[in-house]
Amino acid sequence: MWNGVAQMYADMPKWEGQADPGFSSTVWQFIQSATNARRAAGGTIDGPAWMTGAG
């Protein structure tokens, strides 16, 4: 799912005037950078335990 969403938002500049994603391309770039940094540090992007029913 993450890969599909990442690809969709990678095309944000093409949406101008067609859709409002609720945040800018700059915010999306930050999200990608933070995600990549977390993965590089050995972390996951699974989300908090309460979202998975594990906590």
MOPAC internal coordinates of N, CA, C and O (Angstrom, degrees):
PM7 1SCF
backbone

  N    0.0000 0     0.00 0     0.00 0    0    0    0
  C    1.4370 1     0.00 0     0.00 0    1    0    0
  C    1.5362 1   110.70 1     0.00 0    2    1    0
  O    1.2310 1   121.35 1   136.81 1    3    2    1
  N    1.3374 1   115.02 1   -43.19 1    3    2    1
  C    1.4649 1   118.92 1  -179.33 1    5    3    2
  C    1.5226 1   110.75 1   -56.64 1    6    5    3
  O    1.2310 1   120.11 1   135.26 1    7    6    5
  N    1.3232 1   117.39 1   -44.74 1    7    6    5
  C    1.4646 1   120.50 1  -177.12 1    9    7    6
  C    1.5269 1   111.77 1   -62.82 1   10    9    7
  O    1.2310 1   120.16 1   140.38 1   11   10    9
  N    1.3166 1   117.30 1   -39.62 1   11   10    9
  C    1.4627 1   120.72 1   178.34 1   13   11   10
  C    1.5158 1   112.07 1   -64.83 1   14   13   11
  O    1.2310 1   120.80 1   136.34 1   15   14   13
  N    1.3216 1   116.08 1   -43.66 1   15   14   13
  C    1.4672 1   120.53 1   179.07 1   17   15   14
  C    1.5245 1   110.05 1   -66.87 1   18   17   15
  O    1.2310 1   120.65 1   138.52 1   19   18   17
  N    1.3192 1   116.35 1   -41.48 1   19   18   17
  C    1.4634 1   120.05 1   179.21 1   21   19   18
  C    1.5234 1   110.46 1   -59.56 1   22   21   19
  O    1.2310 1   120.22 1   137.25 1   23   22   21
  N    1.3238 1   117.18 1   -42.75 1   23   22   21
  C    1.4633 1   120.49 1   179.01 1   25   23   22
  C    1.5304 1   111.09 1   -65.44 1   26   25   23
  O    1.2310 1   120.73 1   138.31 1   27   26   25
  N    1.3230 1   116.21 1   -41.69 1   27   26   25
  C    1.4622 1   120.49 1   179.81 1   29   27   26
  C    1.5339 1   110.79 1   -60.15 1   30   29   27
  O    1.2310 1   120.76 1   131.88 1   31   30   29
  N    1.3366 1   116.14 1   -48.12 1   31   30   29
  C    1.4617 1   119.40 1  -178.65 1   33   31   30
  C    1.5221 1   112.68 1   -73.33 1   34   33   31
  O    1.2310 1   119.47 1   158.63 1   35   34   33
  N    1.3153 1   118.62 1   -21.37 1   35   34   33
  C    1.4605 1   120.91 1   175.47 1   37   35   34
  C    1.5308 1   110.42 1   -63.03 1   38   37   35
  O    1.2310 1   120.85 1   155.79 1   39   38   37
  N    1.3227 1   115.98 1   -24.21 1   39   38   37
  C    1.4686 1   121.17 1   179.22 1   41   39   38
  C    1.5316 1   113.44 1   -91.95 1   42   41   39
  O    1.2310 1   119.88 1  -169.23 1   43   42   41
  N    1.3322 1   117.83 1    10.77 1   43   42   41
  C    1.4699 1   121.51 1  -178.02 1   45   43   42
  C    1.5309 1   114.57 1   -49.98 1   46   45   43
  O    1.2310 1   119.08 1   137.30 1   47   46   45
  N    1.3239 1   119.35 1   -42.70 1   47   46   45
  C    1.4670 1   118.34 1  -178.70 1   49   47   46
  C    1.5354 1   113.15 1   -57.25 1   50   49   47
  O    1.2310 1   120.39 1   153.11 1   51   50   49
  N    1.3144 1   116.86 1   -26.89 1   51   50   49
  C    1.4663 1   120.66 1   179.66 1   53   51   50
  C    1.5356 1   112.55 1   -76.27 1   54   53   51
  O    1.2310 1   120.14 1   167.23 1   55   54   53
  N    1.3279 1   117.34 1   -12.77 1   55   54   53
  C    1.4660 1   121.69 1  -176.50 1   57   55   54
  C    1.5213 1   113.42 1   -83.71 1   58   57   55
  O    1.2310 1   119.58 1   168.74 1   59   58   57
  N    1.3083 1   118.40 1   -11.26 1   59   58   57
  C    1.4632 1   121.65 1  -170.72 1   61   59   58
  C    1.5249 1   111.75 1   -44.32 1   62   61   59
  O    1.2310 1   121.33 1   -56.56 1   63   62   61
  N    1.3246 1   115.07 1   123.44 1   63   62   61
  C    1.4490 1   121.64 1   179.35 1   65   63   62
  C    1.5206 1   114.11 1    81.54 1   66   65   63
  O    1.2310 1   119.63 1   176.47 1   67   66   65
  N    1.3270 1   118.32 1    -3.53 1   67   66   65
  C    1.4552 1   121.85 1  -177.48 1   69   67   66
  C    1.5217 1   113.45 1  -109.24 1   70   69   67
  O    1.2310 1   120.19 1   146.94 1   71   70   69
  N    1.3143 1   117.24 1   -33.06 1   71   70   69
  C    1.4611 1   120.99 1  -177.74 1   73   71   70
  C    1.5228 1   109.30 1  -150.05 1   74   73   71
  O    1.2310 1   120.87 1   -28.61 1   75   74   73
  N    1.3231 1   115.94 1   151.39 1   75   74   73
  C    1.4620 1   121.71 1   177.06 1   77   75   74
  C    1.5217 1   107.96 1  -115.76 1   78   77   75
  O    1.2310 1   120.03 1   -77.26 1   79   78   77
  N    1.3309 1   117.54 1   102.74 1   79   78   77
  C    1.4561 1   120.35 1  -177.63 1   81   79   78
  C    1.5248 1   113.59 1   -74.77 1   82   81   79
  O    1.2310 1   119.73 1   170.52 1   83   82   81
  N    1.3240 1   118.13 1    -9.48 1   83   82   81
  C    1.4574 1   120.69 1   179.63 1   85   83   82
  C    1.5177 1   113.92 1    94.16 1   86   85   83
  O    1.2310 1   120.27 1   172.91 1   87   86   85
  N    1.3283 1   117.10 1    -7.09 1   87   86   85
  C    1.4633 1   121.46 1   176.02 1   89   87   86
  C    1.5240 1   108.20 1  -154.89 1   90   89   87
  O    1.2310 1   121.33 1   -16.84 1   91   90   89
  N    1.3187 1   115.06 1   163.16 1   91   90   89
  C    1.4679 1   120.49 1  -174.14 1   93   91   90
  C    1.5280 1   112.39 1   -87.36 1   94   93   91
  O    1.2310 1   121.61 1   -10.39 1   95   94   93
  N    1.3141 1   114.52 1   169.61 1   95   94   93
  C    1.4741 1   120.47 1   174.48 1   97   95   94
  C    1.5207 1   110.89 1   -60.74 1   98   97   95
  O    1.2310 1   120.24 1   146.91 1   99   98   97
  N    1.3228 1   117.14 1   -33.09 1   99   98   97
  C    1.4636 1   121.16 1   178.38 1  101   99   98
  C    1.5219 1   110.69 1   -63.67 1  102  101   99
  O    1.2310 1   120.46 1   138.65 1  103  102  101
  N    1.3252 1   116.73 1   -41.35 1  103  102  101
  C    1.4637 1   120.39 1   177.42 1  105  103  102
  C    1.5270 1   109.74 1   -64.87 1  106  105  103
  O    1.2310 1   120.09 1   138.04 1  107  106  105
  N    1.3192 1   117.43 1   -41.96 1  107  106  105
  C    1.4615 1   120.26 1   178.65 1  109  107  106
  C    1.5279 1   110.85 1   -61.78 1  110  109  107
  O    1.2310 1   120.00 1   139.55 1  111  110  109
  N    1.3240 1   117.61 1   -40.45 1  111  110  109
  C    1.4616 1   120.86 1   177.73 1  113  111  110
  C    1.5282 1   110.40 1   -61.56 1  114  113  111
  O    1.2310 1   120.49 1   140.75 1  115  114  113
  N    1.3470 1   116.66 1   -39.25 1  115  114  113
  C    1.4657 1   120.14 1   176.85 1  117  115  114
  C    1.5287 1   110.82 1   -63.42 1  118  117  115
  O    1.2310 1   120.43 1   135.12 1  119  118  117
  N    1.3254 1   116.79 1   -44.88 1  119  118  117
  C    1.4686 1   120.94 1   179.25 1  121  119  118
  C    1.5289 1   109.93 1   -58.63 1  122  121  119
  O    1.2310 1   120.29 1   135.68 1  123  122  121
  N    1.3170 1   117.05 1   -44.32 1  123  122  121
  C    1.4669 1   120.40 1   178.69 1  125  123  122
  C    1.5207 1   111.19 1   -62.72 1  126  125  123
  O    1.2310 1   120.22 1   136.64 1  127  126  125
  N    1.3245 1   117.19 1   -43.36 1  127  126  125
  C    1.4697 1   121.00 1   179.73 1  129  127  126
  C    1.5246 1   111.11 1   -62.92 1  130  129  127
  O    1.2310 1   120.61 1   135.77 1  131  130  129
  N    1.3281 1   116.44 1   -44.23 1  131  130  129
  C    1.4621 1   120.41 1   179.67 1  133  131  130
  C    1.5251 1   111.06 1   -64.44 1  134  133  131
  O    1.2310 1   120.52 1   138.71 1  135  134  133
  N    1.3153 1   116.62 1   -41.29 1  135  134  133
  C    1.4630 1   121.24 1   178.32 1  137  135  134
  C    1.5235 1   110.73 1   -62.78 1  138  137  135
  O    1.2310 1   120.68 1   133.31 1  139  138  137
  N    1.3135 1   116.31 1   -46.69 1  139  138  137
  C    1.4701 1   120.40 1   179.87 1  141  139  138
  C    1.5238 1   111.34 1   -63.02 1  142  141  139
  O    1.2310 1   120.04 1   140.26 1  143  142  141
  N    1.3341 1   117.54 1   -39.74 1  143  142  141
  C    1.4671 1   121.30 1   178.87 1  145  143  142
  C    1.5316 1   110.26 1   -64.91 1  146  145  143
  O    1.2310 1   120.26 1   137.97 1  147  146  145
  N    1.3251 1   117.12 1   -42.03 1  147  146  145
  C    1.4715 1   120.37 1   179.40 1  149  147  146
  C    1.5266 1   110.58 1   -63.93 1  150  149  147
  O    1.2310 1   120.45 1   135.35 1  151  150  149
  N    1.3189 1   116.74 1   -44.65 1  151  150  149
  C    1.4669 1   119.65 1   179.11 1  153  151  150
  C    1.5261 1   111.13 1   -64.40 1  154  153  151
  O    1.2310 1   120.28 1   139.16 1  155  154  153
  N    1.3331 1   117.08 1   -40.84 1  155  154  153
  C    1.4682 1   121.12 1   179.68 1  157  155  154
  C    1.5249 1   111.61 1   -63.79 1  158  157  155
  O    1.2310 1   120.69 1   151.60 1  159  158  157
  N    1.3384 1   116.28 1   -28.40 1  159  158  157
  C    1.4597 1   120.90 1   179.33 1  161  159  158
  C    1.5347 1   111.73 1   -85.70 1  162  161  159
  O    1.2310 1   120.55 1  -176.22 1  163  162  161
  N    1.3338 1   116.55 1     3.78 1  163  162  161
  C    1.4557 1   120.44 1   178.56 1  165  163  162
  C    1.5169 1   114.26 1    92.96 1  166  165  163
  O    1.2310 1   120.38 1  -175.10 1  167  166  165
  N    1.3220 1   116.88 1     4.90 1  167  166  165
  C    1.4583 1   120.72 1  -179.79 1  169  167  166
  C    1.5179 1   112.21 1   -85.42 1  170  169  167
  O    1.2310 1   121.61 1    -1.93 1  171  170  169
  N    1.3087 1   114.52 1   178.07 1  171  170  169
  C    1.4577 1   120.92 1   178.40 1  173  171  170
  C    1.5260 1   108.75 1  -120.78 1  174  173  171
  O    1.2310 1   120.97 1    -6.24 1  175  174  173
  N    1.3070 1   115.75 1   173.76 1  175  174  173
  C    1.4648 1   121.03 1   175.68 1  177  175  174
  C    1.5254 1   109.31 1  -119.91 1  178  177  175
  O    1.2310 1   120.82 1  -148.24 1  179  178  177
  N    1.3364 1   116.04 1    31.76 1  179  178  177
  C    1.4550 1   121.80 1  -177.17 1  181  179  178
  C    1.5250 1   113.42 1   -68.46 1  182  181  179
  O    1.2310 1   119.97 1   157.96 1  183  182  181
  N    1.2986 1   117.67 1   -22.04 1  183  182  181
  C    1.4567 1   120.81 1  -176.82 1  185  183  182
  C    1.5141 1   110.76 1    92.05 1  186  185  183
  O    1.2310 1   121.13 1    -4.55 1  187  186  185
  N    1.3174 1   115.45 1   175.45 1  187  186  185
  C    1.4644 1   119.33 1  -178.29 1  189  187  186
  C    1.5316 1   111.38 1   -69.80 1  190  189  187
  O    1.2310 1   120.95 1   -24.19 1  191  190  189
  N    1.3201 1   115.78 1   155.81 1  191  190  189
  C    1.4659 1   121.54 1  -177.09 1  193  191  190
  C    1.5221 1   112.29 1   -57.91 1  194  193  191
  O    1.2310 1   119.83 1   144.59 1  195  194  193
  N    1.3450 1   117.92 1   -35.41 1  195  194  193
  C    1.4737 1   119.62 1  -177.50 1  197  195  194
  C    1.5096 1   112.28 1   -63.76 1  198  197  195
  O    1.2310 1   119.88 1   156.38 1  199  198  197
  N    1.3370 1   117.83 1   -23.62 1  199  198  197
  C    1.4643 1   120.35 1   179.59 1  201  199  198
  C    1.5297 1   112.15 1   -78.00 1  202  201  199
  O    1.2310 1   120.47 1   156.38 1  203  202  201
  N    1.3108 1   116.71 1   -23.62 1  203  202  201
  C    1.4582 1   120.19 1  -178.12 1  205  203  202
  C    1.5238 1   112.35 1   -98.90 1  206  205  203
  O    1.2310 1   120.75 1   177.27 1  207  206  205
  N    1.3325 1   116.17 1    -2.73 1  207  206  205
  C    1.4526 1   120.32 1  -178.58 1  209  207  206
  C    1.5162 1   112.20 1    81.69 1  210  209  207
  O    1.2310 1   120.12 1  -173.53 1  211  210  209
  N    1.3234 1   117.37 1     6.47 1  211  210  209
  C    1.4624 1   120.86 1  -178.12 1  213  211  210
  C    1.5266 1   112.57 1   -89.19 1  214  213  211
  O    1.2310 1   119.86 1   174.26 1  215  214  213
  N    1.3101 1   117.87 1    -5.74 1  215  214  213
  C    1.4584 1   118.01 1  -175.18 1  217  215  214
  C    1.4124 1   114.77 1  -137.20 1  218  217  215
  O    1.2310 1   120.10 1   180.00 1  219  218  217

